[in-house]
Amino acid sequence: MDWIEADSSNIARFAYDEANNVLKVEFKNGGIYDYFDVPQPVFDGMRNAPSKGQYLAQQIKGYYRYARA
């Protein structure tokens, strides 16, 4: 699992565990969260989104279970 640096005011970096469909997001405040059952196309959408924070807020939060890592 490789971390991708995010050019974002809120997100430091993120990664995707393909085997378990888990999106890991590290925020600039130091918190790391796991979002569960995230399909590969949703991760690809975040990777390609011009605004990672906006994509996370609109396409992931509220749709997928999550837990602080």
N, CA, C and O atoms as a GROMACS GRO file, in nm:
protein
  276
    1MET      N    1   0.085  -0.118   0.000
    1MET     CA    2   0.000   0.000   0.000
    1MET      C    3   0.090   0.123   0.000
    1MET      O    4   0.169   0.144   0.092
    2ASP      N    5   0.077   0.203  -0.103
    2ASP     CA    6   0.158   0.323  -0.117
    2ASP      C    7   0.077   0.448  -0.084
    2ASP      O    8  -0.036   0.463  -0.128
    3TRP      N    9   0.137   0.535  -0.005
    3TRP     CA   10   0.073   0.661   0.030
    3TRP      C   11   0.087   0.759  -0.086
    3TRP      O   12   0.191   0.764  -0.152
    4ILE      N   13  -0.017   0.836  -0.109
    4ILE     CA   14  -0.019   0.940  -0.212
    4ILE      C   15  -0.029   1.074  -0.140
    4ILE      O   16  -0.123   1.098  -0.064
    5GLU      N   17   0.067   1.161  -0.165
    5GLU     CA   18   0.063   1.294  -0.105
    5GLU      C   19  -0.053   1.372  -0.167
    5GLU      O   20  -0.073   1.368  -0.288
    6ALA      N   21  -0.127   1.442  -0.084
    6ALA     CA   22  -0.242   1.518  -0.132
    6ALA      C   23  -0.210   1.666  -0.129
    6ALA      O   24  -0.165   1.720  -0.028
    7ASP      N   25  -0.233   1.732  -0.240
    7ASP     CA   26  -0.218   1.877  -0.246
    7ASP      C   27  -0.350   1.936  -0.195
    7ASP      O   28  -0.436   1.975  -0.273
    8SER      N   29  -0.363   1.940  -0.063
    8SER     CA   30  -0.490   1.974   0.000
    8SER      C   31  -0.466   2.055   0.126
    8SER      O   32  -0.362   2.039   0.192
    9SER      N   33  -0.560   2.141   0.160
    9SER     CA   34  -0.547   2.220   0.283
    9SER      C   35  -0.580   2.137   0.406
    9SER      O   36  -0.543   2.174   0.517
   10ASN      N   37  -0.650   2.025   0.388
   10ASN     CA   38  -0.698   1.945   0.499
   10ASN      C   39  -0.638   1.805   0.505
   10ASN      O   40  -0.617   1.751   0.614
   11ILE      N   41  -0.609   1.746   0.391
   11ILE     CA   42  -0.560   1.608   0.382
   11ILE      C   43  -0.410   1.609   0.354
   11ILE      O   44  -0.363   1.675   0.261
   12ALA      N   45  -0.335   1.534   0.435
   12ALA     CA   46  -0.190   1.523   0.415
   12ALA      C   47  -0.159   1.420   0.306
   12ALA      O   48  -0.085   1.447   0.212
   13ARG      N   49  -0.219   1.300   0.322
   13ARG     CA   50  -0.194   1.193   0.227
   13ARG      C   51  -0.302   1.086   0.242
   13ARG      O   52  -0.378   1.086   0.338
   14PHE      N   53  -0.306   0.995   0.145
   14PHE     CA   54  -0.406   0.887   0.150
   14PHE      C   55  -0.350   0.765   0.078
   14PHE      O   56  -0.256   0.776  -0.001
   15ALA      N   57  -0.409   0.650   0.107
   15ALA     CA   58  -0.364   0.524   0.048
   15ALA      C   59  -0.484   0.431   0.035
   15ALA      O   60  -0.588   0.452   0.097
   16TYR      N   61  -0.466   0.327  -0.047
   16TYR     CA   62  -0.575   0.233  -0.070
   16TYR      C   63  -0.524   0.091  -0.056
   16TYR      O   64  -0.424   0.053  -0.118
   17ASP      N   65  -0.593   0.012   0.025
   17ASP     CA   66  -0.564  -0.129   0.042
   17ASP      C   67  -0.660  -0.207  -0.048
   17ASP      O   68  -0.776  -0.229  -0.013
   18GLU      N   69  -0.610  -0.247  -0.165
   18GLU     CA   70  -0.695  -0.314  -0.265
   18GLU      C   71  -0.751  -0.446  -0.215
   18GLU      O   72  -0.864  -0.481  -0.248
   19ALA      N   73  -0.673  -0.519  -0.138
   19ALA     CA   74  -0.716  -0.651  -0.092
   19ALA      C   75  -0.838  -0.642   0.000
   19ALA      O   76  -0.922  -0.731   0.001
   20ASN      N   77  -0.846  -0.533   0.077
   20ASN     CA   78  -0.955  -0.518   0.174
   20ASN      C   79  -1.050  -0.403   0.144
   20ASN      O   80  -1.144  -0.379   0.220
   21ASN      N   81  -1.027  -0.332   0.033
   21ASN     CA   82  -1.110  -0.216  -0.006
   21ASN      C   83  -1.118  -0.112   0.106
   21ASN      O   84  -1.225  -0.063   0.140
   22VAL      N   85  -1.001  -0.081   0.161
   22VAL     CA   86  -0.994   0.018   0.269
   22VAL      C   87  -0.916   0.141   0.219
   22VAL      O   88  -0.803   0.130   0.173
   23LEU      N   89  -0.980   0.256   0.229
   23LEU     CA   90  -0.916   0.383   0.198
   23LEU      C   91  -0.865   0.442   0.328
   23LEU      O   92  -0.943   0.462   0.421
   24LYS      N   93  -0.736   0.469   0.336
   24LYS     CA   94  -0.676   0.531   0.454
   24LYS      C   95  -0.650   0.678   0.423
   24LYS      O   96  -0.593   0.710   0.319
   25VAL      N   97  -0.693   0.765   0.512
   25VAL     CA   98  -0.673   0.909   0.492
   25VAL      C   99  -0.604   0.966   0.615
   25VAL      O  100  -0.652   0.950   0.728
   26GLU      N  101  -0.493   1.033   0.592
   26GLU     CA  102  -0.423   1.103   0.701
   26GLU      C  103  -0.448   1.252   0.683
   26GLU      O  104  -0.416   1.310   0.579
   27PHE      N  105  -0.505   1.312   0.786
   27PHE     CA  106  -0.534   1.454   0.782
   27PHE      C  107  -0.416   1.533   0.836
   27PHE      O  108  -0.332   1.480   0.908
   28LYS      N  109  -0.410   1.659   0.800
   28LYS     CA  110  -0.298   1.742   0.842
   28LYS      C  111  -0.295   1.765   0.993
   28LYS      O  112  -0.191   1.802   1.048
   29ASN      N  113  -0.407   1.743   1.060
   29ASN     CA  114  -0.409   1.755   1.207
   29ASN      C  115  -0.354   1.630   1.275
   29ASN      O  116  -0.349   1.624   1.398
   30GLY      N  117  -0.313   1.530   1.193
   30GLY     CA  118  -0.252   1.409   1.248
   30GLY      C  119  -0.344   1.289   1.257
   30GLY      O  120  -0.296   1.177   1.276
   31GLY      N  121  -0.474   1.309   1.244
   31GLY     CA  122  -0.568   1.198   1.251
   31GLY      C  123  -0.560   1.111   1.127
   31GLY      O  124  -0.548   1.161   1.015
   32ILE      N  125  -0.568   0.980   1.148
   32ILE     CA  126  -0.572   0.885   1.037
   32ILE      C  127  -0.702   0.806   1.049
   32ILE      O  128  -0.734   0.753   1.155
   33TYR      N  129  -0.776   0.800   0.938
   33TYR     CA  130  -0.904   0.730   0.937
   33TYR      C  131  -0.904   0.626   0.827
   33TYR      O  132  -0.849   0.645   0.719
   34ASP      N  133  -0.969   0.512   0.857
   34ASP     CA  134  -0.992   0.406   0.760
   34ASP      C  135  -1.138   0.412   0.717
   34ASP      O  136  -1.228   0.415   0.801
   35TYR      N  137  -1.160   0.414   0.587
   35TYR     CA  138  -1.295   0.407   0.529
   35TYR      C  139  -1.308   0.270   0.466
   35TYR      O  140  -1.227   0.232   0.382
   36PHE      N  141  -1.412   0.196   0.506
   36PHE     CA  142  -1.426   0.055   0.471
   36PHE      C  143  -1.519   0.034   0.351
   36PHE      O  144  -1.611   0.111   0.326
   37ASP      N  145  -1.492  -0.075   0.276
   37ASP     CA  146  -1.573  -0.118   0.162
   37ASP      C  147  -1.579  -0.013   0.051
   37ASP      O  148  -1.681   0.001  -0.017
   38VAL      N  149  -1.470   0.060   0.034
   38VAL     CA  150  -1.462   0.161  -0.071
   38VAL      C  151  -1.418   0.091  -0.200
   38VAL      O  152  -1.309   0.034  -0.205
   39PRO      N  153  -1.501   0.096  -0.306
   39PRO     CA  154  -1.463   0.030  -0.431
   39PRO      C  155  -1.346   0.101  -0.500
   39PRO      O  156  -1.324   0.221  -0.481
   40GLN      N  157  -1.273   0.026  -0.578
   40GLN     CA  158  -1.158   0.080  -0.652
   40GLN      C  159  -1.194   0.205  -0.734
   40GLN      O  160  -1.118   0.301  -0.731
   41PRO      N  161  -1.308   0.207  -0.806
   41PRO     CA  162  -1.340   0.328  -0.884
   41PRO      C  163  -1.358   0.453  -0.798
   41PRO      O  164  -1.330   0.564  -0.844
   42VAL      N  165  -1.405   0.437  -0.676
   42VAL     CA  166  -1.420   0.553  -0.587
   42VAL      C  167  -1.282   0.604  -0.545
   42VAL      O  168  -1.258   0.724  -0.542
   43PHE      N  169  -1.191   0.511  -0.514
   43PHE     CA  170  -1.053   0.551  -0.484
   43PHE      C  171  -0.990   0.621  -0.604
   43PHE      O  172  -0.925   0.724  -0.589
   44ASP      N  173  -1.010   0.565  -0.723
   44ASP     CA  174  -0.955   0.626  -0.845
   44ASP      C  175  -1.010   0.767  -0.862
   44ASP      O  176  -0.937   0.858  -0.904
   45GLY      N  177  -1.137   0.785  -0.830
   45GLY     CA  178  -1.197   0.918  -0.838
   45GLY      C  179  -1.131   1.016  -0.744
   45GLY      O  180  -1.108   1.132  -0.780
   46MET      N  181  -1.098   0.971  -0.623
   46MET     CA  182  -1.030   1.060  -0.529
   46MET      C  183  -0.890   1.091  -0.577
   46MET      O  184  -0.844   1.205  -0.569
   47ARG      N  185  -0.821   0.990  -0.626
   47ARG     CA  186  -0.685   1.009  -0.674
   47ARG      C  187  -0.681   1.113  -0.787
   47ARG      O  188  -0.585   1.190  -0.798
   48ASN      N  189  -0.783   1.114  -0.871
   48ASN     CA  190  -0.786   1.203  -0.987
   48ASN      C  191  -0.861   1.334  -0.963
   48ASN      O  192  -0.862   1.422  -1.050
   49ALA      N  193  -0.923   1.349  -0.847
   49ALA     CA  194  -1.002   1.469  -0.819
   49ALA      C  195  -0.912   1.591  -0.802
   49ALA      O  196  -0.806   1.582  -0.741
   50PRO      N  197  -0.953   1.706  -0.857
   50PRO     CA  198  -0.874   1.827  -0.838
   50PRO      C  199  -0.871   1.871  -0.692
   50PRO      O  200  -0.772   1.928  -0.646
   51SER      N  201  -0.980   1.844  -0.619
   51SER     CA  202  -0.986   1.878  -0.476
   51SER      C  203  -1.013   1.750  -0.398
   51SER      O  204  -1.125   1.699  -0.396
   52LYS      N  205  -0.908   1.698  -0.332
   52LYS     CA  206  -0.921   1.573  -0.257
   52LYS      C  207  -1.019   1.589  -0.140
   52LYS      O  208  -1.101   1.500  -0.114
   53GLY      N  209  -1.011   1.703  -0.071
   53GLY     CA  210  -1.100   1.726   0.043
   53GLY      C  211  -1.245   1.734   0.002
   53GLY      O  212  -1.333   1.681   0.070
   54GLN      N  213  -1.271   1.801  -0.108
   54GLN     CA  214  -1.409   1.814  -0.157
   54GLN      C  215  -1.462   1.678  -0.202
   54GLN      O  216  -1.577   1.644  -0.175
   55TYR      N  217  -1.379   1.600  -0.268
   55TYR     CA  218  -1.420   1.466  -0.312
   55TYR      C  219  -1.451   1.378  -0.191
   55TYR      O  220  -1.552   1.308  -0.189
   56LEU      N  221  -1.364   1.383  -0.091
   56LEU     CA  222  -1.387   1.305   0.031
   56LEU      C  223  -1.520   1.343   0.095
   56LEU      O  224  -1.597   1.256   0.135
   57ALA      N  225  -1.545   1.472   0.105
   57ALA     CA  226  -1.668   1.519   0.169
   57ALA      C  227  -1.793   1.482   0.089
   57ALA      O  228  -1.897   1.452   0.149
   58GLN      N  229  -1.785   1.485  -0.043
   58GLN     CA  230  -1.904   1.465  -0.126
   58GLN      C  231  -1.927   1.320  -0.168
   58GLN      O  232  -2.042   1.280  -0.192
   59GLN      N  233  -1.821   1.241  -0.177
   59GLN     CA  234  -1.835   1.106  -0.232
   59GLN      C  235  -1.807   0.993  -0.134
   59GLN      O  236  -1.842   0.878  -0.160
   60ILE      N  237  -1.745   1.025  -0.021
   60ILE     CA  238  -1.702   0.918   0.071
   60ILE      C  239  -1.765   0.933   0.209
   60ILE      O  240  -1.827   0.840   0.260
   61LYS      N  241  -1.748   1.049   0.271
   61LYS     CA  242  -1.806   1.070   0.404
   61LYS      C  243  -1.957   1.056   0.396
   61LYS      O  244  -2.022   1.112   0.307
   62GLY      N  245  -2.012   0.982   0.490
   62GLY     CA  246  -2.157   0.961   0.492
   62GLY      C  247  -2.203   0.843   0.407
   62GLY      O  248  -2.318   0.802   0.416
   63TYR      N  249  -2.113   0.788   0.326
   63TYR     CA  250  -2.148   0.674   0.241
   63TYR      C  251  -2.079   0.545   0.285
   63TYR      O  252  -2.130   0.436   0.263
   64TYR      N  253  -1.963   0.559   0.348
   64TYR     CA  254  -1.884   0.441   0.387
   64TYR      C  255  -1.854   0.445   0.536
   64TYR      O  256  -1.832   0.552   0.594
   65ARG      N  257  -1.855   0.325   0.598
   65ARG     CA  258  -1.819   0.315   0.738
   65ARG      C  259  -1.674   0.360   0.756
   65ARG      O  260  -1.592   0.345   0.666
   66TYR      N  261  -1.646   0.415   0.871
   66TYR     CA  262  -1.509   0.458   0.897
   66TYR      C  263  -1.476   0.441   1.045
   66TYR      O  264  -1.564   0.428   1.129
   67ALA      N  265  -1.347   0.441   1.073
   67ALA     CA  266  -1.299   0.433   1.211
   67ALA      C  267  -1.163   0.503   1.217
   67ALA      O  268  -1.087   0.502   1.121
   68ARG      N  269  -1.137   0.562   1.330
   68ARG     CA  270  -1.005   0.622   1.349
   68ARG      C  271  -0.903   0.510   1.359
   68ARG      O  272  -0.923   0.413   1.433
   69ALA      N  273  -0.795   0.521   1.287
   69ALA     CA  274  -0.693   0.416   1.286
   69ALA      C  275  -0.601   0.426   1.406
   69ALA      O  276  -0.510   0.346   1.422
   0.00000   0.00000   0.00000
